[in-house]
Amino acid sequence: MGTQVRLGLRGKILLIATLVVVFTIATTVVTVGGLFTEAYTRVMASRADAIAQGLVLQLERLLSLGMDLEEILGFEEQCRDSLSQDEDLAYAFVAKADGHVLFDPYPARTASLIEVGGLGAALGLGHPTLIKVSQNGKASFAAIRPVHNLETQTAAAVVVGFSQEVVSGQLDRLLLSGSGIGLLALAAGLLILTMAVSRFVTQPLGQLVAEVESLRRDEGGSPRRIQVKGEAEVAILVAGFNRLLDRIDRREVELIQARESAEVANKAKTEFLANISHELRTPMHGILAFAKHGMKKTYQRPELEALHYLFKNIDTAATRMLPLLTNLLDLSQITSGTMQLQWQTLDLLELVRSEWMAVEDLAKEKRLRLEIDGKGPVMAKGDPNRLRQVVHNLFTNAIRYSNPGGQINVECQRLDSGLRLVFADEGPGIPENELETIFDRFVQSSRTKTGAGGVGLGLAICREILNAHGGRIHAQSRQPLGAAFIVELPDHPTTDPWDRKTATQVVKTRNTQ
């Protein structure tokens, strides 16, 4: 794998500045190159046209004396002299409109210009023109001026041309000299920029970063305020950072006070729930006993049918209220750390079967079936009553939220370091973003708030009980419908069974991994 190069602030600024300057230079070079080529081509065209005009004047002067073009001798020397006046010109000759060359000092150069280069069509135009022609793959520009006889008719044309290589050569020299100057200017600019960035940016910010890092490593105590000397911008940054530290100090004090108040309120709430649930459970048992006694005395007595109906409603309401009071009392014991676990070795699969028998009447009302996947005995270590409470809560949840005629599946698996129980139903399922929050107290899934019952304590109690056992519980969504609750218990708890707080911390840490 390649080594990654990390640039500091100064390196990044210089890199960005270099890229901007290089891009600007490249754009300028392309633009200037195009403009220079166009301008220098016009200059060369003017020079060629001026020489062509001079040759035309000489020819027309001879024609004005009554001479024919064929009678003129030695005019090739005039063309040669014209070329010698300007080294950048490539050719100069005189030709008729039909392409016949009359005077040409270097016929070998221009032999194919008229036929192949595309010059022939422009010889008879009768007015000055500039065209681009090609010869042997090389481009050139030709300035053409007509020669008129005494009758002002076009008798011939003077052609003076220059190669495109002349323009390209000038452009190359310009770019070479300009690039050298540009590189020197770029180097000087980067040097000045480096010095300026170091002086006004990186050095003050480096001091600020050093102070912040020192602050980060400081253990305990109030954060130190930073003192950095620098320009106005850096001073403003430091002042803002110091104000931020002041706000953090104030917010930390507020959070400590709020936490202490919340702890006091939570303790009071826990004590209230414990007291109220304890005080209500005894009279609730009395209400249930009297209700059942009343139902027995009024059973199948028509004259007391209305009274029997009232006793039955009282019994139903009290029966629903008693588990809630039990859950509140259990939750208060768990929260306060007073829950006692009676550790035993038990057959977990047998416990599941016996607890299903306890809730089977509820399941039959919705025509639910139970499927257990596992072979017993499955031995585990724990508190039978508390584990029975976990299984009971999971069964009642599955029954409460399953669709009529569905199936509840329980799967028991032996792991390397413990065992796993999976309770799966065919209910509405649980949204992905609620798979963890449903284990909070008094929280229900948004898909199960249908009035089917429950106040959101059962799963919270299950998690607390399993945490005390050194185990864990979590939920999964099933496709296309339903939810699964996975219970995991270790063979040998890694913490003191009586230390519920330590066990809870260990398991919660494992749950977040």
C-alpha positions as CSV (number, residue, x, y, z in Angstrom):
1,M,0.0,0.0,0.0
2,G,1.2,3.5,-0.8
3,T,2.2,6.0,1.8
4,Q,-0.3,8.7,2.4
5,V,1.2,12.3,2.4
6,R,-0.5,14.5,4.9
7,L,-0.2,18.3,4.2
8,G,-0.3,20.9,6.9
9,L,-2.2,24.1,6.7
10,R,0.7,25.9,5.1
11,G,1.3,23.1,2.6
12,K,-2.4,23.1,1.6
13,I,-2.4,26.9,1.1
14,L,0.7,26.7,-1.0
15,L,-0.7,23.8,-3.0
16,I,-3.9,25.6,-3.7
17,A,-2.1,28.8,-4.6
18,T,0.2,26.9,-6.9
19,L,-2.7,25.2,-8.7
20,V,-4.5,28.5,-9.1
21,V,-1.4,30.3,-10.5
22,V,-0.5,27.4,-12.8
23,F,-4.1,27.3,-14.1
24,T,-4.0,31.1,-14.6
25,I,-0.7,30.9,-16.5
26,A,-1.9,28.0,-18.6
27,T,-5.1,29.8,-19.5
28,T,-3.2,33.0,-20.2
29,V,-0.7,31.1,-22.4
30,V,-3.4,29.5,-24.5
31,T,-5.3,32.8,-24.9
32,V,-2.2,34.9,-25.6
33,G,-0.9,32.2,-28.0
34,G,-4.1,32.3,-30.0
35,L,-4.1,36.1,-30.1
36,F,-0.4,36.3,-31.0
37,T,-0.8,33.8,-33.8
38,E,-3.6,35.8,-35.3
39,A,-1.9,39.1,-34.9
40,Y,1.5,38.0,-36.3
41,T,-0.3,36.3,-39.2
42,R,-1.8,39.7,-40.0
43,V,1.6,41.4,-39.7
44,M,3.2,38.9,-42.1
45,A,0.2,39.2,-44.5
46,S,0.7,43.0,-44.6
47,R,4.4,42.6,-45.3
48,A,3.8,40.0,-48.0
49,D,1.0,42.2,-49.5
50,A,3.3,45.3,-49.5
51,I,6.0,43.4,-51.4
52,A,3.4,42.0,-53.8
53,Q,2.0,45.5,-54.4
54,G,5.6,46.8,-55.2
55,L,6.1,44.0,-57.8
56,V,2.6,44.8,-59.3
57,L,3.6,48.5,-59.7
58,Q,6.8,47.5,-61.5
59,L,5.0,45.2,-63.9
60,E,2.2,47.7,-64.6
61,R,4.8,50.3,-65.3
62,L,6.4,48.1,-67.9
63,L,2.9,47.2,-69.4
64,S,2.2,50.9,-69.6
65,L,5.1,51.2,-72.0
66,G,3.3,48.9,-74.4
67,M,5.2,45.7,-73.6
68,D,3.5,42.4,-73.2
69,L,4.2,40.2,-70.3
70,E,5.9,37.6,-72.5
71,E,8.3,40.2,-73.7
72,I,9.5,41.1,-70.3
73,L,12.8,39.5,-69.4
74,G,14.7,39.0,-66.1
75,F,11.7,39.8,-63.8
76,E,12.7,36.7,-61.8
77,E,15.5,38.8,-60.4
78,Q,13.0,41.4,-59.1
79,C,11.1,38.6,-57.3
80,R,14.4,37.2,-55.9
81,D,15.4,40.7,-54.7
82,S,12.0,41.0,-53.0
83,L,12.5,37.8,-51.1
84,S,15.9,38.8,-50.0
85,Q,14.5,41.9,-48.4
86,D,12.5,39.7,-45.9
87,E,13.9,36.4,-44.8
88,D,10.5,35.3,-43.5
89,L,9.0,35.2,-47.0
90,A,8.9,31.8,-48.6
91,Y,8.1,32.5,-52.3
92,A,7.3,35.3,-54.8
93,F,6.3,34.7,-58.4
94,V,4.0,35.9,-61.2
95,A,1.4,33.7,-62.9
96,K,-1.5,34.0,-65.3
97,A,-5.1,33.2,-64.4
98,D,-4.8,29.9,-66.1
99,G,-2.0,28.9,-63.7
100,H,0.9,29.4,-66.1
101,V,3.9,30.7,-64.2
102,L,5.6,33.7,-66.0
103,F,8.3,34.7,-63.5
104,D,9.6,32.5,-60.6
105,P,13.1,32.7,-59.2
106,Y,12.7,29.3,-57.4
107,P,10.4,27.2,-59.6
108,A,11.2,24.0,-57.6
109,R,9.6,25.5,-54.4
110,T,6.4,26.6,-56.1
111,A,5.8,23.8,-58.7
112,S,2.9,22.2,-56.8
113,L,1.4,25.3,-55.2
114,I,-0.9,26.1,-58.1
115,E,-2.1,22.6,-58.9
116,V,-2.1,20.8,-55.6
117,G,-2.0,23.6,-53.0
118,G,-5.2,25.2,-54.1
119,L,-3.7,28.4,-55.4
120,G,-5.0,28.2,-59.0
121,A,-8.6,29.1,-58.3
122,A,-7.5,32.4,-56.6
123,L,-5.3,33.7,-59.5
124,G,-8.2,35.1,-61.6
125,L,-10.2,36.8,-58.8
126,G,-9.1,40.3,-60.0
127,H,-8.8,41.8,-56.5
128,P,-6.2,41.5,-53.7
129,T,-6.7,38.5,-51.4
130,L,-5.0,36.3,-48.8
131,I,-5.5,32.6,-48.8
132,K,-4.1,29.6,-47.0
133,V,-2.5,26.9,-49.2
134,S,-0.9,23.6,-48.5
135,Q,2.2,22.1,-50.1
136,N,3.7,18.7,-49.2
137,G,1.8,18.8,-45.9
138,K,3.1,22.2,-45.0
139,A,0.7,25.2,-44.7
140,S,1.5,28.7,-45.9
141,F,-0.3,32.0,-46.5
142,A,-0.3,33.6,-49.9
143,A,-1.0,37.3,-50.6
144,I,-2.3,37.7,-54.2
145,R,-2.5,41.0,-56.1
146,P,-3.8,41.2,-59.7
147,V,-1.7,42.9,-62.5
148,H,-3.8,45.0,-64.9
149,N,-2.9,45.9,-68.5
150,L,-3.7,49.1,-70.3
151,E,-7.3,48.0,-70.8
152,T,-7.6,47.5,-67.0
153,Q,-8.0,43.8,-67.5
154,T,-6.4,41.3,-65.3
155,A,-3.3,40.1,-67.2
156,A,-1.6,38.2,-64.3
157,A,-1.3,38.0,-60.6
158,V,1.7,38.5,-58.2
159,V,1.9,35.9,-55.5
160,V,4.0,36.5,-52.3
161,G,3.7,33.9,-49.5
162,F,5.1,33.0,-46.1
163,S,5.2,29.7,-44.3
164,Q,3.1,29.0,-41.2
165,E,6.2,27.7,-39.6
166,V,7.4,31.3,-39.4
167,V,4.4,32.2,-37.2
168,S,4.8,29.0,-35.1
169,G,8.5,29.7,-34.6
170,Q,7.8,33.2,-33.3
171,L,5.1,31.8,-31.0
172,D,7.5,29.2,-29.7
173,R,10.2,31.8,-28.9
174,L,7.5,34.0,-27.2
175,L,6.3,31.1,-25.1
176,L,9.8,30.0,-24.2
177,S,10.8,33.4,-22.9
178,G,7.4,34.0,-21.3
179,S,7.5,30.6,-19.5
180,G,11.0,31.4,-18.1
181,I,9.8,34.7,-16.8
182,G,6.6,33.1,-15.5
183,L,8.4,30.4,-13.6
184,L,10.7,32.9,-12.0
185,A,7.7,35.0,-11.0
186,L,5.9,31.9,-9.7
187,A,8.9,30.9,-7.6
188,A,9.2,34.4,-6.2
189,G,5.5,34.6,-5.5
190,L,5.5,31.3,-3.7
191,L,8.5,32.3,-1.6
192,I,6.7,35.5,-0.6
193,L,3.5,33.7,0.0
194,T,5.3,31.1,2.2
195,M,6.9,33.7,4.3
196,A,3.6,35.6,4.6
197,V,1.6,32.5,5.5
198,S,4.1,31.4,8.1
199,R,4.2,34.9,9.6
200,F,0.6,35.7,9.7
201,V,-1.3,32.4,9.7
202,T,0.5,29.1,10.5
203,Q,2.7,30.4,13.4
204,P,-0.2,31.9,15.4
205,L,-2.5,29.0,14.6
206,G,0.3,26.6,15.5
207,Q,0.5,28.2,19.0
208,L,-3.3,28.0,19.3
209,V,-3.3,24.3,18.3
210,A,-0.5,23.6,20.8
211,E,-2.5,25.3,23.6
212,V,-5.6,23.3,22.6
213,E,-3.7,20.0,22.6
214,S,-2.2,20.9,26.0
215,L,-5.7,21.6,27.2
216,R,-7.0,18.3,25.8
217,R,-4.3,16.4,27.8
218,D,-5.0,18.3,31.0
219,E,-6.6,16.0,33.6
220,G,-9.1,17.4,36.0
221,G,-9.6,21.0,37.1
222,S,-11.0,23.9,35.1
223,P,-9.8,24.3,31.5
224,R,-7.0,26.9,31.2
225,R,-7.6,30.0,29.1
226,I,-5.4,30.4,26.1
227,Q,-3.1,33.4,25.6
228,V,-1.8,33.7,22.0
229,K,-0.1,36.7,20.5
230,G,-1.0,37.3,16.8
231,E,-2.8,39.4,14.3
232,A,-6.4,40.6,14.9
233,E,-8.0,37.6,13.2
234,V,-6.1,35.1,15.5
235,A,-6.8,37.2,18.5
236,I,-10.6,37.1,17.7
237,L,-10.4,33.4,17.3
238,V,-8.6,33.0,20.7
239,A,-11.2,35.3,22.4
240,G,-14.0,33.2,20.9
241,F,-12.4,30.0,22.1
242,N,-12.0,31.4,25.6
243,R,-15.7,32.5,25.6
244,L,-16.6,28.9,24.5
245,L,-14.6,27.5,27.5
246,D,-16.6,29.9,29.8
247,R,-19.9,28.6,28.4
248,I,-18.7,25.0,28.8
249,D,-17.9,25.6,32.4
250,R,-21.3,27.1,33.0
251,R,-23.1,24.3,31.1
252,E,-21.1,21.7,33.1
253,V,-22.2,23.2,36.4
254,E,-25.8,23.3,35.1
255,L,-25.6,19.6,34.0
256,I,-24.2,18.5,37.3
257,Q,-27.0,20.3,39.1
258,A,-29.6,18.8,36.7
259,R,-28.2,15.3,37.2
260,E,-28.3,15.6,40.9
261,S,-31.9,16.9,40.7
262,A,-32.8,14.0,38.4
263,E,-31.2,11.5,40.7
264,V,-33.1,12.8,43.6
265,A,-36.4,12.8,41.6
266,N,-35.7,9.3,40.3
267,K,-35.0,8.0,43.8
268,A,-38.2,9.6,45.1
269,K,-40.2,8.1,42.2
270,T,-38.7,4.7,42.8
271,E,-39.5,4.8,46.5
272,F,-43.0,6.0,45.7
273,L,-43.6,3.2,43.2
274,A,-42.3,0.6,45.6
275,N,-44.5,1.9,48.5
276,I,-47.6,2.4,46.4
277,S,-47.3,-1.0,44.7
278,H,-46.6,-2.7,48.0
279,E,-49.5,-0.9,49.7
280,L,-51.9,-1.7,46.9
281,R,-51.1,-5.4,46.5
282,T,-52.5,-6.5,49.8
283,P,-56.0,-4.8,49.4
284,M,-56.0,-6.0,45.8
285,H,-55.7,-9.6,46.9
286,G,-58.6,-8.9,49.3
287,I,-60.6,-7.5,46.4
288,L,-59.9,-10.5,44.3
289,A,-60.8,-12.9,47.1
290,F,-64.1,-11.1,47.8
291,A,-64.9,-10.9,44.1
292,K,-64.4,-14.6,43.6
293,H,-66.4,-15.3,46.7
294,G,-69.2,-13.1,45.4
295,M,-69.1,-14.8,42.0
296,K,-69.3,-18.2,43.7
297,K,-72.3,-17.2,45.8
298,T,-74.2,-15.7,42.9
299,Y,-73.3,-18.4,40.3
300,Q,-76.4,-19.7,38.4
301,R,-78.9,-17.7,40.5
302,P,-81.1,-15.8,38.1
303,E,-82.3,-13.4,40.8
304,L,-78.7,-12.3,41.4
305,E,-77.5,-12.2,37.8
306,A,-76.8,-8.5,37.8
307,L,-74.8,-8.8,41.0
308,H,-72.9,-11.7,39.5
309,Y,-72.0,-9.6,36.5
310,L,-70.7,-6.8,38.8
311,F,-68.5,-9.3,40.8
312,K,-67.2,-10.7,37.5
313,N,-66.2,-7.2,36.3
314,I,-64.5,-6.5,39.6
315,D,-62.6,-9.8,39.3
316,T,-61.5,-9.0,35.7
317,A,-60.3,-5.5,36.6
318,A,-58.4,-6.6,39.7
319,T,-56.8,-9.5,37.8
320,R,-55.5,-7.0,35.2
321,M,-54.3,-4.6,37.9
322,L,-52.4,-7.2,40.0
323,P,-49.7,-7.9,37.4
324,L,-49.1,-4.2,36.9
325,L,-48.6,-3.8,40.6
326,T,-46.3,-6.8,40.6
327,N,-44.2,-5.3,37.8
328,L,-44.0,-2.0,39.5
329,L,-42.8,-3.6,42.7
330,D,-40.3,-5.8,40.8
331,L,-39.0,-2.8,38.9
332,S,-38.5,-0.8,42.1
333,Q,-36.6,-3.7,43.6
334,I,-34.4,-4.0,40.6
335,T,-33.7,-0.3,40.4
336,S,-32.9,0.0,44.1
337,G,-30.6,-3.1,43.9
338,T,-32.6,-5.1,46.4
339,M,-33.7,-7.9,44.1
340,Q,-32.5,-11.2,45.5
341,L,-31.6,-14.1,43.2
342,Q,-32.0,-17.7,44.3
343,W,-29.4,-19.5,42.2
344,Q,-30.3,-23.1,41.1
345,T,-29.6,-25.5,38.3
346,L,-32.8,-25.9,36.3
347,D,-34.0,-27.4,33.0
348,L,-34.8,-24.3,31.0
349,L,-36.7,-26.1,28.3
350,E,-39.0,-27.7,30.9
351,L,-39.5,-24.2,32.3
352,V,-40.6,-23.0,28.9
353,R,-43.1,-25.8,28.5
354,S,-44.6,-25.4,31.9
355,E,-45.0,-21.6,31.5
356,W,-46.7,-22.2,28.1
357,M,-49.3,-24.3,30.0
358,A,-49.9,-21.4,32.3
359,V,-50.8,-19.1,29.4
360,E,-52.3,-21.7,27.1
361,D,-55.8,-20.5,27.8
362,L,-55.0,-17.0,26.5
363,A,-53.4,-18.5,23.4
364,K,-56.4,-20.7,22.7
365,E,-58.6,-17.6,22.6
366,K,-56.7,-16.4,19.6
367,R,-56.2,-19.9,18.1
368,L,-52.4,-19.6,18.5
369,R,-50.1,-22.6,18.2
370,L,-46.8,-23.2,19.9
371,E,-43.8,-24.9,18.1
372,I,-40.7,-25.7,20.3
373,D,-37.5,-26.5,18.6
374,G,-35.1,-28.2,21.0
375,K,-34.4,-31.4,22.8
376,G,-34.3,-31.5,26.6
377,P,-33.1,-31.4,29.1
378,V,-31.3,-28.0,28.6
379,M,-29.7,-27.2,31.9
380,A,-29.0,-23.6,33.0
381,K,-28.0,-21.8,36.2
382,G,-30.2,-19.1,37.5
383,D,-33.2,-18.0,39.6
384,P,-36.2,-20.2,38.5
385,N,-38.8,-17.7,39.5
386,R,-37.1,-14.7,37.8
387,L,-36.4,-16.7,34.6
388,R,-40.0,-17.9,34.7
389,Q,-41.0,-14.3,34.9
390,V,-38.9,-13.5,31.8
391,V,-40.5,-16.4,29.8
392,H,-43.9,-15.5,31.0
393,N,-43.5,-11.9,29.8
394,L,-42.2,-13.0,26.5
395,F,-45.1,-15.4,26.0
396,T,-47.7,-12.9,27.0
397,N,-46.2,-10.3,24.6
398,A,-46.2,-12.8,21.8
399,I,-49.8,-13.8,22.5
400,R,-51.0,-10.2,23.0
401,Y,-49.6,-8.9,19.6
402,S,-49.9,-12.0,17.4
403,N,-52.5,-12.2,14.7
404,P,-55.3,-14.7,15.4
405,G,-54.6,-18.2,14.0
406,G,-50.8,-17.6,14.0
407,Q,-47.9,-19.5,15.4
408,I,-45.4,-18.8,18.2
409,N,-42.0,-20.5,17.7
410,V,-39.5,-21.1,20.5
411,E,-36.0,-22.3,19.6
412,C,-33.4,-23.4,22.1
413,Q,-29.8,-23.5,21.1
414,R,-26.7,-24.6,23.0
415,L,-23.7,-22.2,22.5
416,D,-20.0,-22.6,23.3
417,S,-20.3,-20.6,26.5
418,G,-24.0,-20.7,27.3
419,L,-27.4,-21.1,25.6
420,R,-29.9,-19.1,23.6
421,L,-33.7,-19.0,23.6
422,V,-35.5,-17.4,20.6
423,F,-39.1,-16.4,20.9
424,A,-40.6,-15.6,17.5
425,D,-44.2,-14.4,16.8
426,E,-46.2,-13.4,13.7
427,G,-47.3,-10.0,14.9
428,P,-46.9,-6.6,13.4
429,G,-43.1,-6.6,13.9
430,I,-40.9,-3.8,15.3
431,P,-39.4,-0.9,13.3
432,E,-35.6,-1.0,13.0
433,N,-35.2,2.3,14.8
434,E,-37.1,0.9,17.8
435,L,-35.4,-2.4,18.4
436,E,-33.4,-1.0,21.3
437,T,-35.8,1.6,22.8
438,I,-38.6,-1.0,23.4
439,F,-36.5,-2.2,26.3
440,D,-36.8,1.2,28.0
441,R,-39.3,1.6,30.8
442,F,-42.9,2.6,29.9
443,V,-42.0,2.4,26.1
444,Q,-43.9,0.4,23.5
445,S,-43.4,-0.1,19.8
446,S,-45.3,2.4,17.6
447,R,-46.7,-0.7,15.8
448,T,-48.2,-2.2,19.0
449,K,-49.9,0.9,20.5
450,T,-53.3,-0.6,19.5
451,G,-55.0,-0.9,22.9
452,A,-54.0,-4.6,23.1
453,G,-52.7,-4.0,26.7
454,G,-49.4,-3.5,28.5
455,V,-47.8,-0.4,29.8
456,G,-44.2,-1.0,28.6
457,L,-42.7,-2.6,31.7
458,G,-42.4,-6.3,30.8
459,L,-39.4,-6.0,28.4
460,A,-37.6,-3.6,30.7
461,I,-38.0,-6.1,33.6
462,C,-36.8,-8.9,31.3
463,R,-33.6,-7.0,30.5
464,E,-32.9,-6.1,34.1
465,I,-33.4,-9.8,35.2
466,L,-31.1,-11.1,32.5
467,N,-28.5,-8.4,33.2
468,A,-28.5,-9.6,36.8
469,H,-27.9,-13.2,35.5
470,G,-24.9,-12.0,33.3
471,G,-27.0,-12.5,30.2
472,R,-28.7,-10.3,27.6
473,I,-31.8,-9.9,25.5
474,H,-32.3,-8.1,22.2
475,A,-34.9,-8.0,19.5
476,Q,-34.9,-8.5,15.7
477,S,-37.5,-7.9,13.0
478,R,-38.6,-10.8,10.9
479,Q,-39.7,-10.8,7.3
480,P,-42.3,-10.6,6.1
481,L,-43.9,-10.0,9.5
482,G,-43.3,-10.6,13.2
483,A,-40.5,-10.1,15.7
484,A,-38.0,-12.3,17.5
485,F,-36.7,-11.8,21.0
486,I,-33.3,-13.5,21.7
487,V,-32.4,-14.5,25.2
488,E,-28.7,-15.5,26.0
489,L,-27.6,-16.9,29.3
490,P,-24.0,-17.8,30.1
491,D,-23.0,-21.1,31.7
492,H,-20.9,-19.4,34.3
493,P,-21.7,-15.7,35.1
494,T,-18.5,-13.6,34.9
495,T,-19.6,-11.4,37.9
496,D,-20.7,-11.9,41.4
497,P,-24.4,-13.0,41.1
498,W,-25.3,-10.7,44.0
499,D,-23.7,-7.7,42.5
500,R,-26.5,-6.6,40.2
501,K,-25.0,-3.2,39.4
502,T,-21.7,-4.6,38.2
503,A,-23.5,-7.3,36.2
504,T,-25.7,-4.7,34.5
505,Q,-22.8,-2.6,33.6
506,V,-20.9,-5.5,32.0
507,V,-23.9,-6.7,30.0
508,K,-24.9,-3.2,28.9
509,T,-21.3,-2.7,27.6
510,R,-21.6,-6.0,25.7
511,N,-25.0,-5.0,24.3
512,T,-23.5,-1.9,22.7
513,Q,-20.7,-3.7,21.0
